[in-house]
């Protein structure tokens, strides 16, 4: 199954100094998830501090377990919205009658 996640740092609850020691471990974990095929693509957000990811997992529960391993998520410093996605119907074969 594929998913899109939209995450933002909870800057209203944590100082920039609180985030700093976790940023490199966070990036390393994302690289690990990418190498394993869980993260398919990732973008930094321009509107707020955070990221958007295209993800793949066998189920929502499996994905939630993977996302929980992100250091910022584990520390409660991220707000993450996850949406399941499916193929766009307009790109499938057309039936002509």
C-alpha positions as CSV (number, residue, x, y, z in Angstrom):
1,X,0.0,0.0,0.0
2,X,1.1,3.6,-0.6
3,X,0.7,6.6,1.6
4,X,1.4,10.3,1.7
5,X,2.5,11.8,5.0
6,X,2.6,15.5,5.8
7,X,4.6,16.3,8.9
8,X,5.3,19.6,10.7
9,X,7.6,20.3,13.6
10,X,5.7,21.2,16.8
11,X,7.5,24.5,17.1
12,X,4.8,25.9,19.4
13,X,5.8,23.3,22.0
14,X,9.5,22.9,21.5
15,X,12.4,25.4,21.1
16,X,14.8,25.3,18.1
17,X,17.5,24.2,20.5
18,X,15.4,21.1,21.4
19,X,15.2,20.0,17.8
20,X,18.8,20.5,17.0
21,X,20.3,17.3,18.5
22,X,17.7,15.2,16.8
23,X,17.9,16.6,13.2
24,X,20.9,14.5,12.0
25,X,19.5,11.3,13.6
26,X,16.2,12.1,11.9
27,X,17.8,12.5,8.5
28,X,19.8,9.3,9.0
29,X,16.6,7.3,9.9
30,X,14.8,8.7,6.8
31,X,17.8,7.6,4.7
32,X,17.5,4.1,6.3
33,X,13.8,3.9,5.5
34,X,14.5,5.1,2.0
35,X,17.1,2.3,1.5
36,X,14.6,-0.2,2.8
37,X,11.9,1.0,0.3
38,X,9.5,2.4,3.0
39,X,10.2,6.0,2.0
40,X,9.9,6.3,-1.8
41,X,10.4,10.1,-2.0
42,X,10.7,13.0,0.5
43,X,10.4,16.7,0.2
44,X,11.0,19.5,2.7
45,X,8.0,21.9,3.2
46,X,8.4,25.5,2.4
47,X,5.4,26.7,4.4
48,X,6.5,25.4,7.8
49,X,9.4,23.2,9.1
50,X,8.5,19.7,8.2
51,X,8.4,17.2,5.3
52,X,6.1,15.4,2.9
53,X,6.8,11.8,2.1
54,X,5.6,9.2,-0.3
55,X,5.7,5.9,1.6
56,X,5.0,2.2,1.1
57,X,4.1,-0.4,3.7
58,X,2.1,-3.6,3.9
59,X,-0.6,-1.9,6.1
60,X,-1.3,1.4,7.9
61,X,-0.3,-0.3,11.2
62,X,3.1,-1.3,9.7
63,X,3.6,2.2,8.5
64,X,2.7,3.7,11.8
65,X,5.3,1.4,13.5
66,X,7.9,2.6,11.0
67,X,7.1,6.3,11.5
68,X,7.3,5.9,15.2
69,X,11.0,5.1,14.8
70,X,11.7,8.6,13.6
71,X,13.5,10.4,16.4
72,X,11.4,13.5,16.2
73,X,8.2,11.4,16.2
74,X,9.4,9.3,19.1
75,X,10.1,12.5,21.1
76,X,6.6,13.8,20.3
77,X,8.0,16.7,18.3
78,X,6.2,16.0,15.1
79,X,2.6,16.3,14.0
80,X,2.1,13.7,11.2
81,X,-1.0,13.3,9.0
82,X,-1.0,10.1,6.9
83,X,-3.3,9.5,3.9
84,X,-3.6,6.2,2.0
85,X,-3.5,6.7,-1.7
86,X,-4.3,4.6,-4.8
87,X,-3.6,4.8,-8.5
88,X,-5.4,7.6,-10.4
89,X,-8.2,6.1,-12.4
90,X,-7.5,8.4,-15.4
91,X,-4.2,6.6,-16.1
92,X,-5.7,3.1,-16.4
93,X,-6.9,1.5,-19.6
94,X,-10.0,3.0,-21.1
95,X,-12.9,1.0,-22.1
96,X,-14.4,2.2,-25.4
97,X,-17.9,1.1,-26.2
